[in-house]
């Protein structure tokens, strides 16, 4: 590239409008923050409602399983279909369906006897519609936001989600105490707000496409094959899955360690609040880190920091120390996610965004149920210290793997990658 071309590209980057002036992105972001708040409120109320109806923790756990099952089963075909369909229409129809689905709970409670069977159906429908919406949302972001600003947008999205997670449980608890079904009314309204905001976005959520004549299976395999031919993206899918495996144990580990220290329930909540503050700070600083340091350096440092921090759970003497360790770990999450997400979606062709991201996220998220289940088994069978050490060893292995991986070492800034 000539000096004149390079200077022109830099001038173009400098002339990019700030995200806060991107009307379509603000509509997308604000609508999803309202929707996330509503979902956070209902997610607290849902297991409470099941326990009130059945008095069975196992039934509440089964409902959680039904919610997560559609993502495992449907993510790959959903990615292929999202690449075929109008992504904006998919998102609007999904949130319309989620609004009606959430509203069915207070409606059933008002008109007839609310049953556990209906709640199982409701959570399955919610998980199914979330799968399609989530993949379409990821695929549309590079259309709404310039490539250079994707890490900043990803960090802002995550920061907003963390901020809502701070307040949603409190709101959900208060509303549930007032009435068992009011949280679901709020959730239905939040989905309606999302539909409203999506309607006014002018940007097309996909580029021009040629008519597809192949089978759905062929479309899915095309996305998987593209991911597999990218050695860096392929490794990042497994690395992210390994980190999610460790992080999925954090919640239960924190609760058990705090209980062993005789911390009351309110104090345990404080631990997670302190941790969430760390996540918000990480989201705030992520765009600056992404601009200043290379992809490889950020990813490697984040993974090594996690490996160093994990064993500290075993020696934290009180809830304040536990909260500080959690905050440090939560601080790393938005930075890692903003950098790897921005790098990934910036090199995926628009026509493949749904399929490649669904394959990546299936690998990245598929280890979460395993980590959650294993943490419970280990805590019960070998105790907290041994459980923490086991997950620390996994984190250390991931750090070593990221260090020796030449694709991570050689990865540069987000504006530099070339598709293979």
HELIX and SHEET records of a PDB file:
HELIX    1   1 UNK A    3  UNK A   14  1                                  12    
HELIX    2   2 UNK A   19  UNK A   21  5                                   3    
HELIX    3   3 UNK A   23  UNK A   54  1                                  32    
HELIX    4   4 UNK A   57  UNK A   84  1                                  28    
HELIX    5   5 UNK A   87  UNK A  111  1                                  25    
HELIX    6   6 UNK A  116  UNK A  144  1                                  29    
HELIX    7   7 UNK A  147  UNK A  149  5                                   3    
HELIX    8   8 UNK A  150  UNK A  178  1                                  29    
HELIX    9   9 UNK A  182  UNK A  199  1                                  18    
HELIX   10  10 UNK A  216  UNK A  228  1                                  13    
HELIX   11  11 UNK A  231  UNK A  247  1                                  17    
HELIX   12  12 UNK A  250  UNK A  260  1                                  11    
HELIX   13  13 UNK A  265  UNK A  292  1                                  28    
HELIX   14  14 UNK A  295  UNK A  310  1                                  16    
HELIX   15  15 UNK A  312  UNK A  315  1                                   4    
HELIX   16  16 UNK A  319  UNK A  347  1                                  29    
HELIX   17  17 UNK A  350  UNK A  352  5                                   3    
HELIX   18  18 UNK A  353  UNK A  366  1                                  14    
HELIX   19  19 UNK A  368  UNK A  381  1                                  14    
HELIX   20  20 UNK A  384  UNK A  404  1                                  21    
HELIX   21  21 UNK A  406  UNK A  410  1                                   5    
END                                                                             
